[in-house]
Amino acid sequence: MNANPDKENPNIYIEVISPKRSVGLIDSKVWFTNEGAIISKRSGESWDEVEYYKIDKEDADYIKENIDYKES
């Protein structure tokens, strides 16, 4: 990955908890860029184990639209 996100200051956090089992299903941070976004997915018990993914502008815009994201 070429981009260097500010790991402590994402644009948004995404956390999904199972209502049936009260366990975390998704725990991610998102940084929006001019080209799209970078998404980190926690892959271990803490944020020390993280996988990073890049998505394109169209997919990033889809996320923004669905969460009613406002640029600051």
N, CA, C and O atoms as a GROMACS GRO file, in nm:
protein
  288
    1MET      N    1   0.084  -0.117   0.000
    1MET     CA    2   0.000   0.000   0.000
    1MET      C    3   0.089   0.123   0.000
    1MET      O    4   0.182   0.133   0.080
    2ASN      N    5   0.061   0.218  -0.089
    2ASN     CA    6   0.141   0.339  -0.101
    2ASN      C    7   0.104   0.446  -0.002
    2ASN      O    8   0.190   0.521   0.044
    3ALA      N    9  -0.023   0.455   0.033
    3ALA     CA   10  -0.069   0.563   0.122
    3ALA      C   11  -0.028   0.535   0.265
    3ALA      O   12  -0.007   0.420   0.305
    4ASN      N   13  -0.016   0.642   0.342
    4ASN     CA   14   0.022   0.634   0.482
    4ASN      C   15  -0.084   0.699   0.569
    4ASN      O   16  -0.072   0.818   0.600
    5PRO      N   17  -0.189   0.627   0.608
    5PRO     CA   18  -0.294   0.691   0.687
    5PRO      C   19  -0.246   0.724   0.827
    5PRO      O   20  -0.158   0.657   0.882
    6ASP      N   21  -0.305   0.828   0.886
    6ASP     CA   22  -0.280   0.862   1.026
    6ASP      C   23  -0.354   0.757   1.108
    6ASP      O   24  -0.474   0.769   1.131
    7LYS      N   25  -0.284   0.656   1.151
    7LYS     CA   26  -0.344   0.538   1.212
    7LYS      C   27  -0.433   0.568   1.332
    7LYS      O   28  -0.526   0.492   1.360
    8GLU      N   29  -0.407   0.676   1.402
    8GLU     CA   30  -0.486   0.710   1.522
    8GLU      C   31  -0.605   0.800   1.490
    8GLU      O   32  -0.688   0.824   1.578
    9ASN      N   33  -0.616   0.850   1.365
    9ASN     CA   34  -0.722   0.944   1.332
    9ASN      C   35  -0.791   0.912   1.199
    9ASN      O   36  -0.773   0.984   1.101
   10PRO      N   37  -0.868   0.803   1.195
   10PRO     CA   38  -0.941   0.771   1.073
   10PRO      C   39  -1.057   0.869   1.054
   10PRO      O   40  -1.096   0.939   1.147
   11ASN      N   41  -1.110   0.873   0.932
   11ASN     CA   42  -1.229   0.955   0.907
   11ASN      C   43  -1.352   0.895   0.974
   11ASN      O   44  -1.436   0.966   1.028
   12ILE      N   45  -1.361   0.761   0.969
   12ILE     CA   46  -1.473   0.694   1.035
   12ILE      C   47  -1.428   0.560   1.092
   12ILE      O   48  -1.328   0.502   1.048
   13TYR      N   49  -1.502   0.511   1.190
   13TYR     CA   50  -1.488   0.376   1.244
   13TYR      C   51  -1.611   0.298   1.201
   13TYR      O   52  -1.722   0.352   1.200
   14ILE      N   53  -1.592   0.173   1.168
   14ILE     CA   54  -1.705   0.085   1.137
   14ILE      C   55  -1.697  -0.033   1.233
   14ILE      O   56  -1.599  -0.108   1.235
   15GLU      N   57  -1.803  -0.049   1.312
   15GLU     CA   58  -1.809  -0.162   1.404
   15GLU      C   59  -1.948  -0.222   1.394
   15GLU      O   60  -2.049  -0.152   1.409
   16VAL      N   61  -1.953  -0.351   1.367
   16VAL     CA   62  -2.080  -0.421   1.357
   16VAL      C   63  -2.078  -0.531   1.461
   16VAL      O   64  -1.987  -0.614   1.466
   17ILE      N   65  -2.183  -0.531   1.545
   17ILE     CA   66  -2.196  -0.630   1.651
   17ILE      C   67  -2.315  -0.721   1.619
   17ILE      O   68  -2.420  -0.672   1.577
   18SER      N   69  -2.299  -0.850   1.638
   18SER     CA   70  -2.409  -0.943   1.616
   18SER      C   71  -2.514  -0.924   1.725
   18SER      O   72  -2.482  -0.936   1.844
   19PRO      N   73  -2.638  -0.894   1.688
   19PRO     CA   74  -2.741  -0.876   1.790
   19PRO      C   75  -2.779  -1.007   1.859
   19PRO      O   76  -2.830  -1.007   1.971
   20LYS      N   77  -2.754  -1.118   1.792
   20LYS     CA   78  -2.789  -1.248   1.850
   20LYS      C   79  -2.686  -1.298   1.950
   20LYS      O   80  -2.720  -1.356   2.053
   21ARG      N   81  -2.558  -1.273   1.916
   21ARG     CA   82  -2.452  -1.330   2.000
   21ARG      C   83  -2.370  -1.226   2.074
   21ARG      O   84  -2.284  -1.261   2.154
   22SER      N   85  -2.394  -1.098   2.049
   22SER     CA   86  -2.321  -0.989   2.113
   22SER      C   87  -2.170  -1.000   2.093
   22SER      O   88  -2.092  -0.971   2.184
   23VAL      N   89  -2.130  -1.041   1.973
   23VAL     CA   90  -1.988  -1.047   1.939
   23VAL      C   91  -1.962  -0.955   1.820
   23VAL      O   92  -2.052  -0.930   1.739
   24GLY      N   93  -1.840  -0.906   1.810
   24GLY     CA   94  -1.804  -0.820   1.699
   24GLY      C   95  -1.791  -0.897   1.569
   24GLY      O   96  -1.725  -1.001   1.563
   25LEU      N   97  -1.855  -0.845   1.465
   25LEU     CA   98  -1.846  -0.906   1.334
   25LEU      C   99  -1.746  -0.832   1.245
   25LEU      O  100  -1.672  -0.893   1.168
   26ILE      N  101  -1.744  -0.699   1.257
   26ILE     CA  102  -1.654  -0.614   1.180
   26ILE      C  103  -1.599  -0.507   1.272
   26ILE      O  104  -1.672  -0.449   1.351
   27ASP      N  105  -1.470  -0.482   1.262
   27ASP     CA  106  -1.406  -0.375   1.336
   27ASP      C  107  -1.304  -0.312   1.242
   27ASP      O  108  -1.196  -0.367   1.221
   28SER      N  109  -1.339  -0.196   1.186
   28SER     CA  110  -1.256  -0.133   1.082
   28SER      C  111  -1.244   0.017   1.102
   28SER      O  112  -1.325   0.080   1.170
   29LYS      N  113  -1.140   0.071   1.041
   29LYS     CA  114  -1.120   0.215   1.034
   29LYS      C  115  -1.110   0.251   0.887
   29LYS      O  116  -1.061   0.173   0.806
   30VAL      N  117  -1.159   0.372   0.850
   30VAL     CA  118  -1.159   0.416   0.711
   30VAL      C  119  -1.100   0.555   0.700
   30VAL      O  120  -1.135   0.645   0.776
   31TRP      N  121  -1.009   0.570   0.602
   31TRP     CA  122  -0.949   0.700   0.569
   31TRP      C  123  -0.986   0.729   0.424
   31TRP      O  124  -0.949   0.653   0.335
   32PHE      N  125  -1.057   0.838   0.401
   32PHE     CA  126  -1.092   0.875   0.264
   32PHE      C  127  -0.976   0.949   0.201
   32PHE      O  128  -0.912   1.033   0.265
   33THR      N  129  -0.950   0.918   0.074
   33THR     CA  130  -0.842   0.982  -0.002
   33THR      C  131  -0.902   1.040  -0.131
   33THR      O  132  -1.020   1.019  -0.160
   34ASN      N  133  -0.821   1.112  -0.207
   34ASN     CA  134  -0.867   1.164  -0.336
   34ASN      C  135  -0.897   1.053  -0.435
   34ASN      O  136  -0.980   1.070  -0.525
   35GLU      N  137  -0.830   0.939  -0.420
   35GLU     CA  138  -0.847   0.827  -0.512
   35GLU      C  139  -0.953   0.728  -0.467
   35GLU      O  140  -0.993   0.642  -0.545
   36GLY      N  141  -1.001   0.738  -0.344
   36GLY     CA  142  -1.098   0.644  -0.290
   36GLY      C  143  -1.090   0.639  -0.139
   36GLY      O  144  -1.124   0.736  -0.071
   37ALA      N  145  -1.044   0.525  -0.087
   37ALA     CA  146  -1.030   0.512   0.059
   37ALA      C  147  -0.936   0.398   0.092
   37ALA      O  148  -0.910   0.309   0.010
   38ILE      N  149  -0.888   0.403   0.213
   38ILE     CA  150  -0.809   0.294   0.271
   38ILE      C  151  -0.890   0.242   0.389
   38ILE      O  152  -0.936   0.318   0.474
   39ILE      N  153  -0.907   0.111   0.392
   39ILE     CA  154  -0.983   0.048   0.500
   39ILE      C  155  -0.890  -0.045   0.575
   39ILE      O  156  -0.821  -0.128   0.514
   40SER      N  157  -0.887  -0.031   0.707
   40SER     CA  158  -0.810  -0.126   0.787
   40SER      C  159  -0.910  -0.219   0.857
   40SER      O  160  -1.014  -0.176   0.906
   41LYS      N  161  -0.875  -0.345   0.859
   41LYS     CA  162  -0.959  -0.445   0.925
   41LYS      C  163  -0.874  -0.511   1.034
   41LYS      O  164  -0.769  -0.568   1.007
   42ARG      N  165  -0.923  -0.501   1.154
   42ARG     CA  166  -0.850  -0.564   1.265
   42ARG      C  167  -0.854  -0.715   1.245
   42ARG      O  168  -0.961  -0.773   1.229
   43SER      N  169  -0.738  -0.777   1.246
   43SER     CA  170  -0.731  -0.921   1.220
   43SER      C  171  -0.684  -1.000   1.342
   43SER      O  172  -0.664  -1.121   1.334
   44GLY      N  173  -0.667  -0.932   1.453
   44GLY     CA  174  -0.627  -0.999   1.576
   44GLY      C  175  -0.707  -0.946   1.693
   44GLY      O  176  -0.813  -0.886   1.675
   45GLU      N  177  -0.656  -0.968   1.811
   45GLU     CA  178  -0.726  -0.924   1.931
   45GLU      C  179  -0.713  -0.775   1.957
   45GLU      O  180  -0.792  -0.718   2.031
   46SER      N  181  -0.612  -0.712   1.896
   46SER     CA  182  -0.592  -0.569   1.916
   46SER      C  183  -0.566  -0.503   1.781
   46SER      O  184  -0.559  -0.570   1.678
   47TRP      N  185  -0.550  -0.371   1.783
   47TRP     CA  186  -0.522  -0.298   1.659
   47TRP      C  187  -0.375  -0.310   1.618
   47TRP      O  188  -0.332  -0.242   1.526
   48ASP      N  189  -0.299  -0.396   1.685
   48ASP     CA  190  -0.161  -0.422   1.643
   48ASP      C  191  -0.157  -0.517   1.523
   48ASP      O  192  -0.058  -0.521   1.450
   49GLU      N  193  -0.265  -0.592   1.504
   49GLU     CA  194  -0.274  -0.686   1.391
   49GLU      C  195  -0.382  -0.636   1.297
   49GLU      O  196  -0.502  -0.651   1.323
   50VAL      N  197  -0.338  -0.575   1.186
   50VAL     CA  198  -0.431  -0.508   1.095
   50VAL      C  199  -0.399  -0.543   0.950
   50VAL      O  200  -0.283  -0.554   0.911
   51GLU      N  201  -0.503  -0.559   0.872
   51GLU     CA  202  -0.490  -0.575   0.727
   51GLU      C  203  -0.544  -0.448   0.663
   51GLU      O  204  -0.645  -0.394   0.709
   52TYR      N  205  -0.478  -0.400   0.558
   52TYR     CA  206  -0.520  -0.279   0.489
   52TYR      C  207  -0.567  -0.312   0.348
   52TYR      O  208  -0.510  -0.398   0.280
   53TYR      N  209  -0.671  -0.241   0.305
   53TYR     CA  210  -0.726  -0.257   0.171
   53TYR      C  211  -0.749  -0.119   0.111
   53TYR      O  212  -0.783  -0.025   0.182
   54LYS      N  213  -0.731  -0.108  -0.019
   54LYS     CA  214  -0.765   0.015  -0.091
   54LYS      C  215  -0.892  -0.010  -0.170
   54LYS      O  216  -0.912  -0.118  -0.226
   55ILE      N  217  -0.979   0.091  -0.172
   55ILE     CA  218  -1.096   0.083  -0.257
   55ILE      C  219  -1.098   0.207  -0.347
   55ILE      O  220  -1.038   0.309  -0.314
   56ASP      N  221  -1.166   0.196  -0.460
   56ASP     CA  222  -1.166   0.308  -0.555
   56ASP      C  223  -1.267   0.416  -0.513
   56ASP      O  224  -1.342   0.399  -0.417
   57LYS      N  225  -1.265   0.525  -0.586
   57LYS     CA  226  -1.347   0.642  -0.553
   57LYS      C  227  -1.496   0.609  -0.556
   57LYS      O  228  -1.572   0.657  -0.472
   58GLU      N  229  -1.538   0.529  -0.652
   58GLU     CA  230  -1.679   0.493  -0.662
   58GLU      C  231  -1.727   0.419  -0.536
   58GLU      O  232  -1.834   0.448  -0.485
   59ASP      N  233  -1.648   0.324  -0.488
   59ASP     CA  234  -1.684   0.251  -0.367
   59ASP      C  235  -1.678   0.340  -0.244
   59ASP      O  236  -1.762   0.328  -0.154
   60ALA      N  237  -1.579   0.428  -0.238
   60ALA     CA  238  -1.569   0.521  -0.125
   60ALA      C  239  -1.688   0.615  -0.123
   60ALA      O  240  -1.743   0.644  -0.017
   61ASP      N  241  -1.729   0.664  -0.240
   61ASP     CA  242  -1.845   0.752  -0.249
   61ASP      C  243  -1.972   0.679  -0.205
   61ASP      O  244  -2.060   0.739  -0.144
   62TYR      N  245  -1.981   0.551  -0.236
   62TYR     CA  246  -2.095   0.469  -0.193
   62TYR      C  247  -2.103   0.465  -0.040
   62TYR      O  248  -2.210   0.481   0.018
   63ILE      N  249  -1.989   0.443   0.025
   63ILE     CA  250  -1.986   0.442   0.172
   63ILE      C  251  -2.028   0.578   0.225
   63ILE      O  252  -2.113   0.586   0.314
   64LYS      N  253  -1.971   0.683   0.173
   64LYS     CA  254  -2.004   0.819   0.219
   64LYS      C  255  -2.152   0.847   0.206
   64LYS      O  256  -2.214   0.902   0.298
   65GLU      N  257  -2.210   0.809   0.094
   65GLU     CA  258  -2.352   0.834   0.069
   65GLU      C  259  -2.440   0.759   0.170
   65GLU      O  260  -2.538   0.814   0.221
   66ASN      N  261  -2.403   0.635   0.200
   66ASN     CA  262  -2.486   0.552   0.287
   66ASN      C  263  -2.473   0.587   0.435
   66ASN      O  264  -2.560   0.551   0.514
   67ILE      N  265  -2.367   0.655   0.472
   67ILE     CA  266  -2.355   0.696   0.613
   67ILE      C  267  -2.377   0.845   0.629
   67ILE      O  268  -2.362   0.899   0.738
   68ASP      N  269  -2.414   0.914   0.518
   68ASP     CA  270  -2.438   1.058   0.518
   68ASP      C  271  -2.314   1.133   0.569
   68ASP      O  272  -2.324   1.221   0.654
   69TYR      N  273  -2.197   1.095   0.514
   69TYR     CA  274  -2.068   1.153   0.554
   69TYR      C  275  -2.055   1.296   0.503
   69TYR      O  276  -2.083   1.323   0.386
   70LYS      N  277  -2.014   1.385   0.589
   70LYS     CA  278  -1.989   1.525   0.554
   70LYS      C  279  -1.840   1.554   0.567
   70LYS      O  280  -1.780   1.530   0.672
   71GLU      N  281  -1.781   1.607   0.459
   71GLU     CA  282  -1.638   1.644   0.464
   71GLU      C  283  -1.619   1.756   0.566
   71GLU      O  284  -1.702   1.845   0.577
   72SER      N  285  -1.510   1.750   0.640
   72SER     CA  286  -1.485   1.856   0.740
   72SER      C  287  -1.386   1.958   0.688
   72SER      O  288  -1.353   2.054   0.759
   0.00000   0.00000   0.00000
